[in-house]
Amino acid sequence: MSAAPLRNDCFALPPGVNWTPLNEALERLAARLHPVVESAGAVALADAVGRVLAVDAVAQRAHPPSSNSAVDGYAFLGPISEVPTRLPLIDGRSAAGVPYDGTVAAGQAIRILTGAVMPTGTDTVALDEDSELVDGGLLLRGTLKAGANRRKAGEDIQVGDVIVAAGTRLNATHIAVLASVGMGAVEVYRPLRVGVLSTGDEVKPVGAAVSDHQIYDANRPMLHALVARLGYQVVDLGHAMDRAEDVQAALDRGAEQCDLVLTSGGISAGDEDHVSRVLKRDGEISNWRIALKPGRPLALAMYRQTPVVGLPGNPVAAWVCALRFGAPAMSVLAGAGWFEPTSFMVPAAFSKRKKPGRSEFLRARMVQGSAEAFGSEGSGRVTGLAWSDGLVELDEGADQIEPGTPVRYIPYTSFGL
């Protein structure tokens, strides 16, 4: 069954809204998105890593399926309340995969190994180191509660339990849980198809001949790598020159082939900002003026029923907006839901005076428990991207930061990287 498309006006701002605080912008975006992918059916568990679960995974088998021993030792019917206690030891043993098929009478004990099924008539296990064999019997010198050192059947998972919820992006730990109850296949969404488009006469692809007035395209390879690392299918829409017909042709391809299009550059109101011009003419566009540095202008549009996220042209601003807005938006569209990245309050290892009333993101990295900020805040300083391992977010109320001031640090790993 096909997923419902987004509404053409889903990104429209209320009348009179001008500057939007960051948190308000994120809340609005989260509220207006929903999954746009359909189920791809069942895939083998070995192929499910990184895929988004389309339906709840429900256990058809308990884990553990039988009561078993958590240790090597001796099984009997507990409790042991008087010490010392001597129990006769019967012949045989219960080992993992080779259970004892008889019954142990009350007051008797039997050898048992870790993971072995508890024999009928037993519910308690004494550890080897707490037991002593004397004249063919078992001598216990410590008290034990009934059920000690035993794992109950179904104490981890019971039949009918939802063990992994729909909308979960499956990782190695989820695979372990699914395999533990024998699920060899799971139903997943098809991967989100994300188109990446660069624009600008001054931009040239890596490897092309360039003049001094031209620059190599850093945004398209960066966004390709980001989308792929997040687990989505990259659709390369290439590079469009600053001509409306080139931009339109690229957006037409994106609308036909993609579930979402990421563009970089051309989203303001200048003479050569053809992305915003085409989106206004042939789609529904809202330029969200967010109280944010870097990346104030963020174009959110619908073009032929396909959402378009117009990122700034400067690589640093494009990176910040792609992480803070693009990554959680893509997660919703892919069926995994909106997420807020995990962050930590840490001491600053830098000084900064900040303009109140807007949020700011600084490229940062952790050094001996403190957040160090990159030396320049320029959006064109791409070296700060490789230097950093996360972002420091300064909220609207922050003004003066000194070494030791608590700041919010968001590692890139919190975005799924």
C-alpha positions, 0 to 999 in steps of 0.5 A, spaced: 500 500 500 502 506 498 504 511 503 500 518 503 504 524 500 505 530 504 500 536 503 502 541 498 501 547 504 504 543 509 510 547 510 506 554 510 508 559 516 502 562 519 500 569 517 505 575 520 510 570 522 517 573 521 523 570 525 522 563 528 526 561 534 530 554 533 526 550 537 519 552 535 521 551 528 523 544 529 517 543 533 513 545 527 517 541 522 516 535 526 508 536 527 507 536 519 511 530 517 509 523 516 512 517 513 512 517 505 515 510 504 511 503 504 512 497 506 518 493 502 515 486 505 519 481 509 527 481 508 532 476 511 534 478 518 541 478 515 539 483 510 535 487 515 541 491 519 539 499 517 532 498 515 526 501 518 521 496 521 514 496 518 510 492 523 511 490 530 516 484 531 512 480 536 515 474 539 512 467 537 517 463 542 519 465 549 526 467 551 529 463 555 524 457 552 525 453 559 528 454 566 535 454 566 541 454 570 545 461 570 551 457 573 555 451 574 553 447 580 548 443 583 540 443 582 535 441 587 529 443 590 530 450 595 530 453 599 536 451 604 535 455 610 539 450 615 546 450 615 550 445 614 545 441 609 547 435 606 543 432 600 544 425 596 547 426 589 544 422 584 547 419 578 547 423 571 547 431 570 543 436 566 548 440 560 546 445 555 543 442 550 543 435 553 537 435 559 536 430 564 530 426 562 528 424 569 525 427 576 529 429 582 526 427 588 525 433 594 531 432 598 536 430 592 541 434 588 544 433 581 550 436 577 548 441 572 552 446 568 551 453 565 545 454 560 542 447 562 535 446 563 533 445 570 531 438 571 524 436 573 523 437 581 528 442 582 528 450 582 535 452 585 542 451 584 548 452 588 554 454 585 560 450 585 564 454 589 559 454 595 558 446 594 563 441 597 562 433 595 563 429 601 562 421 601 558 421 594 553 427 597 553 434 597 554 439 603 552 446 603 554 451 608 550 457 606 543 458 606 539 459 599 533 462 597 528 458 592 530 460 585 537 462 586 541 462 580 536 460 576 533 463 570 525 462 569 522 460 562 520 467 559 523 471 564 526 475 558 521 475 553 514 471 553 510 469 547 506 475 544 511 480 547 513 486 542 520 485 542 522 491 537 517 496 535 515 498 528 519 505 526 525 502 529 532 502 525 535 496 526 542 495 529 546 489 531 543 489 538 536 489 535 538 483 530 540 479 536 533 480 540 530 478 534 534 472 532 534 469 540 526 468 538 527 465 532 525 470 527 529 469 521 525 475 517 522 481 518 517 486 515 521 493 513 520 499 509 523 500 503 529 505 503 528 513 503 530 515 496 534 522 497 536 526 491 542 531 492 542 537 487 548 542 487 547 549 484 551 555 482 555 558 476 561 558 480 561 551 483 564 545 479 565 538 480 571 535 483 576 533 477 573 539 473 578 544 470 577 551 474 578 558 474 580 562 480 573 565 480 570 558 481 570 553 486 569 545 487 563 543 489 564 540 497 556 540 498 554 535 494 559 529 496 558 531 503 551 530 502 551 524 499 556 521 504 551 524 509 545 521 506 548 514 505 551 514 512 544 515 515 542 509 511 538 512 505 538 511 498 542 517 494 539 519 488 545 524 484 541 529 481 547 533 479 549 540 478 544 545 475 547 552 473 544 558 474 538 558 469 531 557 471 530 551 466 536 547 468 534 548 476 527 546 473 529 540 469 533 537 475 527 538 480 523 534 475 528 529 475 528 529 483 520 529 483 520 523 479 525 519 482 525 521 490 522 521 496 525 528 498 530 532 495 536 536 498 538 542 494 544 547 496 545 554 494 540 559 490 534 559 496 535 566 497 531 572 493 537 574 489 538 575 482 541 568 481 537 564 486 533 560 481 531 554 486 527 559 490 524 562 484 522 555 480 519 553 487 515 559 488 513 559 480 511 551 480 510 549 487 509 551 494 515 554 498 516 557 505 522 560 506 523 559 514 527 565 517 530 561 523 533 565 528 539 561 527 547 562 525 549 559 521 544 557 516 538 562 517 535 561 510 532 554 510 527 553 504 522 548 505 517 546 499 513 541 496 514 540 488 510 536 484 508 532 491 515 531 493 518 535 499 524 539 498 529 542 503 533 548 500 540 548 504 544 554 504 550 554 499 556 555 504 558 548 506 558 549 514 551 552 514 549 546 509 552 541 514 549 544 520 542 545 517 542 538 514 544 535 521 539 539 525 533 539 520 534 534 515 536 528 519 530 528 523 526 530 517 529 524 513 528 519 519 520 521 519 519 520 512 523 514 512 518 511 518 523 511 524 520 518 527 522 524 529 528 524 533 532 529 538 539 528 538 542 526 544 546 532 548 551 533 554 552 539 558 560 540 558 564 545 560 566 550 555 574 551 553 573 557 549 571 564 550 565 568 546 560 573 546 554 572 543 548 576 540 542 574 544 535 572 541 538 567 536 541 560 537 548 559 534 552 552 532 559 552 533 564 546 530 567 543 536 570 537 539 571 534 546 578 535 549 579 532 556 572 533 558 571 540 555 568 542 549 573 546 544 570 550 539 574 551 532 578 558 531 573 561 526 566 561 525 566 563 518 561 558 514 566 557 508 571 555 513 571 547 511 577 545 515 572 546 521 568 540 519 573 535 519 576 538 525 570 537 529 567 531 532 560 535 534 557 541 535 556 546 541 549 549 541 548 556 544 541 557 545 537 564 544 539 566 551 546 565 551 550 571 551 557 571 554 561 564 554 567 563 558 572 557 559 568 553 564 561 555 562 556 549 561 554 549 554 550 544 550 555 539 546 552 534 541 556 529 538 555 527 530 554 520 533 547 523 536 545 524 529 546 517 526 553 518 524 
